[in-house]
Amino acid sequence: MARIGVLSISDGRDFVARDLVEHITHATTALAEALRKEGHEVIVAPEIVWTNELATSQARWLADRRPDLTIFNYAVWAFPHFTMLAAESTPGPLLLMANIDPAQPGMVGMLAGGGGLDQIGRVHARAWGDIDDPAVRERVLTEVRAAQAVRGLRGSTFGRIGGRPMGMYTAVANTDQWMRTFGVDVEEIDQWEIVRRSENASQARVTQARQWLEAKGNVHYDGKQLTPDLLERQIRTYYAMRELIDEWNLDFSGIKGQPELTTHFCTMDLAEAFLNDPYDWEGPKDTHVCATEADMDGALTMQILKLLSGDPVLFADVRHYHADKDVWDLCNSGQHATWYAARSDDPEENLARTHFYPEVFFFPAGGASVHHLAAPGAATFARLTRRDGRYRMHVMRGDFELYDDATNEAMARQSTFEWPHAFTRLHVPATEFLGRFGSNHIHAVPGDYIAELEAVCKQLGVEFEGFGDAA
């Protein structure tokens, strides 16, 4: 649910403004009720703006309620300087909404006010028409969802566990830039905290978790790389992360893992998968975005996608391209939430399709890989990257695909079979993707969020780079 502020702006001539009150009130009520029916909280400024003093005082009154999005409503011609004064007192995302009525030129007021905002560089979005029109309502709701995500970022904290992994420049971001652009702080935490805190969980709790995994999933012990003791060690790292999240009030996080933990302690595959899941062995829970390899821009992309969709977010390497099928294998060590196996609210459905295999030779410390194949369906793919120090977001559509069992296994074995795989048909030519994409990591959620991501980018001052049919 978003909190939306509505400020209605009118003509500055008193003898005109008096005659427009009923018309404006009717339009404002219709807008507010339509948004409330969508489940949002709507706060309407007590007075219609028709003087410069009201423009400032009513905007400040709304700002004090800290809306996710403020809507300036134009049901009639409105003096443009009222828009400018109100915007000056209105932090956060802004939407100008106008009616289309030949008798009352609200559209003219929106264009005049919006033009003034353009001149001073104030970012805003615009919508026009009857709010009862589904297309118009969706345009407004797109901005609502984007603003809710943007406001959800601001004031949040990212927990960076460990440092730069294996020399990846794209996994490390400037904390000053994060605060300036996104309003996100970074808490630096050493990986030793995971090792140290792993002993804090009670043995009874750890045993119960292991038995749940053995009963619900498919655990393939080999006596070397994966044993009950190693699986319990991985479970303890999950509890260590939950402890860190609670203690440091982390909104999302990333774990370096390689090479220290993966060589000398255990892999973080299990912890990362279940942090991103909407459940664990103790029942339903909130998802917590956790990126492997402490990928900061990856985690930030995931957090935006989570705030937009409410779903677990996929993290993967762009591992392989099957040119004969025009299909990509998006695969990374254990990182995908098990929810992607069936995309079911019932964890048993997802775990029935999940296998916990012994880790491969890359990770001598051992533990379980969390293997499954992403269930088919349309998805939105995105990644924040930087060009010459400035943020941009790569965005594209695609589809997860599955085939017959033999084909699925043959394709998965061409890379690292034990890891999770998302066979993906991107709606962009491979030559364009490989020639432009600015990272080895990519992220996704089911559904179409292209419009919302474009709105998020505009609100944040980030360049939107659509690929293929998202351009």
C-alpha positions in Angstrom: 0.0 0.0 0.0 1.3 3.4 -0.9 0.6 6.7 0.7 -0.5 9.3 -1.9 -0.9 13.0 -1.4 -3.4 15.0 -3.6 -3.2 18.7 -4.0 -5.8 20.4 -6.3 -4.7 23.7 -8.0 -7.1 26.3 -9.3 -7.4 29.7 -11.0 -5.9 32.6 -9.0 -8.7 35.1 -9.6 -11.0 35.0 -6.5 -14.2 35.5 -8.5 -13.3 32.6 -10.8 -11.9 30.3 -8.1 -15.2 30.6 -6.1 -17.2 29.2 -9.0 -14.8 26.3 -9.6 -14.9 24.8 -6.1 -17.6 22.2 -6.8 -16.1 21.1 -10.1 -12.7 20.7 -8.5 -14.0 18.9 -5.4 -15.9 16.4 -7.6 -12.7 15.7 -9.7 -10.5 15.4 -6.6 -13.0 13.0 -4.9 -13.2 10.8 -8.0 -9.4 10.6 -8.1 -9.0 9.9 -4.4 -11.7 7.2 -4.4 -10.3 5.4 -7.4 -6.9 5.2 -5.7 -8.4 4.0 -2.4 -10.2 1.3 -4.3 -6.8 0.0 -5.4 -5.8 -0.3 -1.7 -3.8 2.9 -1.3 -3.9 5.5 1.5 -4.9 8.8 0.0 -4.4 12.1 1.8 -6.1 15.2 0.2 -4.9 18.6 1.1 -7.7 20.4 3.1 -7.9 23.4 0.8 -7.8 24.0 -2.9 -4.8 26.1 -4.0 -5.9 29.5 -5.5 -3.3 31.8 -3.9 0.4 31.8 -3.5 0.1 31.4 0.2 -2.1 28.4 -0.1 0.3 26.8 -2.7 3.0 26.8 -0.1 1.0 26.0 3.1 -1.0 23.2 1.5 2.1 21.6 0.0 3.9 21.8 3.3 0.9 20.2 5.0 1.0 17.3 2.6 4.8 17.0 2.8 4.5 16.7 6.6 2.4 13.5 6.0 5.4 12.0 4.0 3.5 10.7 1.0 5.3 8.3 -1.3 3.9 10.2 -4.3 2.3 13.7 -4.5 -0.3 14.3 -7.2 -1.0 17.9 -8.4 -4.6 17.7 -9.7 -5.6 20.0 -12.5 -9.4 19.9 -13.1 -9.4 23.6 -14.3 -7.0 26.2 -15.6 -4.4 26.8 -12.8 -2.0 29.7 -12.4 1.4 28.2 -13.2 3.3 29.8 -10.3 1.1 27.9 -7.9 2.6 24.7 -9.3 6.1 26.1 -8.9 5.6 27.2 -5.3 3.9 23.9 -4.3 6.7 21.9 -5.9 9.3 23.8 -4.0 7.6 22.6 -0.8 7.1 19.1 -2.0 10.0 16.7 -1.7 9.8 13.3 -3.3 8.2 12.0 -6.5 5.6 14.2 -8.2 2.8 13.5 -10.7 0.8 16.1 -12.5 -2.8 14.8 -13.3 -5.1 16.6 -15.6 -8.6 16.1 -16.9 -9.5 16.3 -20.6 -12.5 18.7 -20.7 -13.1 21.3 -23.4 -15.1 23.4 -21.0 -12.5 23.4 -18.2 -8.9 23.4 -19.4 -7.1 21.4 -16.8 -4.8 20.1 -19.5 -3.7 23.6 -20.2 -2.9 24.2 -16.5 -0.9 20.9 -16.4 1.1 21.8 -19.4 1.9 25.3 -18.2 2.8 24.0 -14.7 4.8 21.1 -16.1 6.7 23.4 -18.5 7.7 25.6 -15.6 9.0 22.6 -13.7 11.0 21.5 -16.8 12.6 24.9 -16.9 14.0 24.5 -13.3 14.8 20.8 -13.8 12.2 19.4 -11.4 11.6 15.8 -12.3 7.9 14.9 -12.5 5.6 12.6 -14.4 2.3 13.4 -16.1 -1.1 11.7 -16.6 -4.3 12.9 -18.2 -7.8 11.8 -18.8 -10.6 10.2 -16.8 -9.4 8.2 -13.8 -12.2 5.7 -14.4 -10.5 4.8 -17.7 -8.4 1.7 -17.1 -5.6 2.9 -19.3 -5.4 6.2 -17.4 -5.7 4.6 -14.0 -2.9 2.2 -14.9 -0.7 5.1 -16.0 -1.2 6.7 -12.5 -0.7 3.4 -10.7 2.5 2.8 -12.5 3.8 6.1 -11.0 2.4 5.1 -7.6 4.3 1.7 -7.7 7.5 3.4 -8.9 7.3 6.1 -6.2 6.6 3.5 -3.5 9.8 1.7 -4.6 11.9 4.8 -4.7 10.7 6.0 -1.2 11.2 2.4 0.0 14.9 2.7 -0.9 15.5 6.0 0.9 16.7 5.6 4.4 17.4 1.9 4.0 20.6 0.1 4.9 22.6 -2.4 2.9 24.7 -4.9 4.7 28.0 -5.6 2.8 29.4 -8.8 4.2 33.1 -9.0 3.1 34.8 -6.9 0.4 35.3 -7.0 -3.3 34.9 -10.6 -4.6 37.6 -11.9 -7.0 38.4 -8.5 -8.5 34.9 -7.6 -9.7 34.7 -3.9 -10.3 31.0 -4.2 -11.1 30.3 -5.6 -7.7 31.6 -2.5 -5.8 29.9 0.9 -5.6 30.7 4.2 -4.1 28.8 4.7 -0.8 28.6 8.5 -1.2 27.0 8.0 -4.6 24.5 5.5 -3.2 23.4 7.9 -0.5 23.2 10.9 -3.0 21.3 9.0 -5.7 19.3 6.3 -3.8 19.3 7.4 -0.2 20.8 4.1 0.9 23.5 3.7 3.5 26.1 0.8 3.6 27.1 -1.1 6.7 30.4 -2.8 6.3 30.6 -6.2 8.1 33.4 -8.6 8.1 32.8 -12.2 7.0 34.3 -13.4 10.3 31.0 -12.4 11.9 29.3 -15.2 10.0 31.9 -17.7 11.2 31.9 -16.4 14.7 28.1 -16.2 15.0 27.5 -19.6 13.4 27.9 -21.3 16.8 25.1 -19.2 18.3 22.2 -21.2 17.0 20.9 -24.0 19.2 21.6 -27.6 18.1 17.9 -28.5 18.4 17.0 -25.7 16.0 19.8 -26.7 13.5 18.8 -30.4 13.7 15.2 -29.5 13.0 16.2 -27.5 9.9 18.4 -30.3 8.6 15.7 -32.9 9.0 13.2 -30.6 7.3 15.5 -30.2 4.3 16.1 -34.0 4.1 12.3 -34.6 4.2 11.1 -31.9 1.9 14.0 -31.6 -0.6 16.3 -34.1 -2.2 19.6 -34.1 -0.2 22.4 -36.0 -2.0 25.1 -36.7 0.6 28.4 -38.0 -0.7 30.4 -38.3 2.5 32.9 -35.7 1.4 31.7 -32.5 -0.1 28.3 -32.8 1.5 27.7 -34.4 4.8 25.1 -33.9 7.6 27.7 -31.8 9.5 28.4 -29.6 6.5 24.7 -29.1 5.8 24.3 -28.1 9.5 27.2 -25.7 9.2 25.4 -24.0 6.2 22.2 -23.8 8.3 24.2 -22.1 11.0 25.4 -19.5 8.5 21.8 -18.8 7.7 21.0 -18.2 11.4 24.2 -16.1 11.7 22.9 -13.9 8.8 19.5 -13.6 10.4 21.2 -12.4 13.6 23.2 -9.8 11.7 20.2 -8.6 9.8 18.2 -8.1 13.0 21.1 -6.6 15.0 22.2 -4.1 12.3 18.6 -3.5 11.0 19.7 -4.4 7.5 17.1 -4.0 4.7 19.0 -6.0 2.2 22.5 -7.5 2.0 25.3 -9.2 0.1 27.8 -11.8 1.0 31.3 -12.0 -0.5 31.7 -15.7 0.1 34.6 -16.3 -2.3 37.3 -17.3 -1.7 37.6 -17.2 2.1 34.3 -18.9 3.1 34.1 -21.2 0.1 37.6 -22.4 0.5 37.9 -22.7 4.3 34.4 -22.7 5.9 31.4 -23.6 3.7 29.5 -22.1 0.8 26.7 -19.6 1.4 24.4 -21.1 -1.2 21.9 -22.4 1.3 21.8 -19.1 3.3 21.4 -16.9 0.2 18.7 -19.1 -1.3 16.5 -19.1 1.9 17.1 -15.5 2.8 15.6 -14.7 -0.6 12.8 -17.1 -0.2 9.4 -16.2 1.4 9.7 -19.1 3.8 12.2 -21.3 5.6 11.9 -24.5 7.7 10.3 -22.5 10.5 7.4 -21.2 8.3 6.5 -18.2 6.2 8.7 -15.1 6.5 9.5 -11.9 4.7 12.0 -12.2 1.8 15.3 -10.5 2.4 17.3 -9.7 -0.7 20.8 -11.1 -0.4 23.2 -11.0 -3.3 26.1 -13.4 -3.7 29.6 -12.1 -4.2 28.6 -9.0 -2.2 27.4 -7.5 -5.5 26.2 -4.0 -4.4 24.6 -2.9 -7.7 23.1 -6.4 -8.1 21.6 -6.2 -4.6 20.3 -2.7 -5.3 18.7 -3.8 -8.5 17.1 -6.8 -6.7 15.8 -4.5 -3.9 14.1 -2.3 -6.5 12.5 -5.3 -8.2 11.3 -6.6 -4.9 9.8 -3.3 -3.9 7.9 -3.2 -7.2 6.7 -6.8 -7.4 6.7 -8.2 -3.8 8.2 -11.4 -5.2 11.6 -13.1 -4.6 14.2 -11.8 -7.1 16.4 -14.0 -9.2 20.2 -13.4 -9.2 22.3 -15.2 -11.8 25.4 -15.2 -13.9 24.9 -14.9 -17.7 26.6 -18.3 -17.9 26.0 -19.7 -21.3 24.2 -19.0 -24.6 22.7 -21.9 -26.5 22.9 -20.5 -30.0 20.9 -23.4 -31.5 17.9 -22.4 -29.4 18.5 -18.7 -28.9 18.3 -19.4 -25.2 20.5 -18.3 -22.3 21.4 -20.4 -19.3 21.3 -18.0 -16.3 23.1 -19.9 -13.6 25.0 -19.0 -10.4 26.2 -21.1 -7.5 23.1 -21.8 -5.4 21.8 -18.3 -5.5 18.3 -18.7 -6.9 15.5 -18.7 -4.2 13.9 -22.2 -4.2 10.6 -20.4 -4.8 11.6 -20.2 -8.5 11.4 -24.0 -8.8 7.6 -23.9 -9.0 6.8 -20.3 -8.0 4.4 -21.8 -5.5 3.2 -20.4 -2.2 3.6 -23.9 -0.9 7.2 -24.6 -0.1 6.7 -28.3 -0.4 5.9 -27.9 -4.1 9.1 -25.9 -4.7 11.3 -28.2 -2.5 10.0 -31.3 -4.4 11.8 -29.9 -7.5 14.9 -28.8 -5.6 18.1 -30.9 -5.1 20.8 -30.3 -2.6 23.9 -31.6 -4.4 27.5 -31.7 -3.1 29.5 -28.6 -4.0 31.8 -28.8 -7.0 35.6 -28.4 -7.1 35.5 -24.6 -7.1 34.5 -24.7 -3.5 36.8 -27.1 -1.5 35.1 -26.2 1.9 32.1 -28.0 0.7 28.4 -27.8 1.5 25.2 -28.1 -0.6 24.5 -26.5 -3.9 20.8 -25.6 -4.3 19.8 -27.0 -7.7 16.6 -26.5 -9.5 15.3 -25.3 -12.8 13.3 -22.0 -12.9 9.6 -22.6 -13.7 8.5 -21.3 -17.1 6.8 -17.9 -17.5 7.3 -14.3 -18.6 9.7 -12.1 -16.6 11.3 -8.7 -16.5 15.1 -8.6 -16.4 17.2 -5.7 -15.1 20.6 -4.6 -13.9 22.0 -1.3 -12.6 25.3 -0.6 -14.1 27.5 2.5 -14.5 29.0 4.2 -17.5 31.8 6.7 -16.7 30.6 6.9 -13.1 26.9 7.6 -13.9 24.2 5.1 -13.2 22.0 3.5 -15.9 19.6 0.6 -15.7 19.6 -2.1 -18.4 16.0 -3.5 -18.8 14.5 -6.2 -21.0 11.7 -8.7 -21.3 12.2 -12.4 -21.5 10.7 -15.8 -20.8 11.9 -18.7 -18.6 11.5 -22.0 -20.5 11.6 -25.7 -19.7 11.8 -28.6 -22.1 11.6 -32.4 -21.8 13.6 -34.0 -19.0 16.4 -35.2 -21.2 16.8 -31.8 -22.9 16.7 -30.0 -19.6 19.4 -32.2 -18.1 21.6 -32.1 -21.2 21.5 -28.3 -21.3 22.2 -28.0 -17.5 25.2 -30.3 -17.8 26.8 -28.1 -20.4 27.7 -25.7 -17.6 27.6 -26.6 -13.9 24.7 -29.0 -13.4 24.7 -28.8 -9.6 23.8 -25.1 -9.6 20.3 -23.6 -10.3 19.5 -22.8 -13.9 17.0 -20.5 -15.5 16.7 -21.2 -19.2 15.8 -17.9 -20.7 14.7 -16.5 -24.0 15.5 -12.8 -23.9 13.5 -10.5 -26.2 16.8 -9.0 -27.5 19.2 -10.3 -30.1 22.3 -12.0 -28.6 24.6 -9.6 -30.5 22.9 -6.5 -28.9 22.9 -8.1 -25.5 26.6 -9.1 -25.5 27.6 -5.8 -27.1 25.9 -3.6 -24.6 25.2 -5.4 -21.3 27.4 -4.0 -18.5 27.7 -6.9 -16.0 28.2 -10.6 -15.7 25.2 -10.7 -13.3 21.5 -10.2 -14.2 18.3 -10.1 -12.1 14.7 -10.9 -12.8 11.1 -11.1 -11.4 8.1 -12.7 -13.0 5.7 -10.3 -14.8 6.1 -7.1 -16.8 7.5 -4.2 -14.9 9.1 -2.3 -17.8 7.0 0.9 -17.3 7.5 0.9 -13.5 11.3 0.6 -14.0 11.3 3.4 -16.5 9.4 5.5 -14.0 11.8 4.5 -11.2 14.8 5.6 -13.3 13.2 9.0 -14.0 12.4 9.6 -10.4 16.0 8.6 -9.4 17.7 10.5 -12.2 19.1 7.3 -13.5 19.4 6.6 -17.3 16.9 4.0 -18.5 18.4 1.7 -21.2 15.8 -0.6 -22.7 17.0 -3.6 -24.7 15.0 -5.2 -27.6 11.3 -4.6 -27.3 11.8 -2.8 -24.0 13.6 0.1 -25.7 
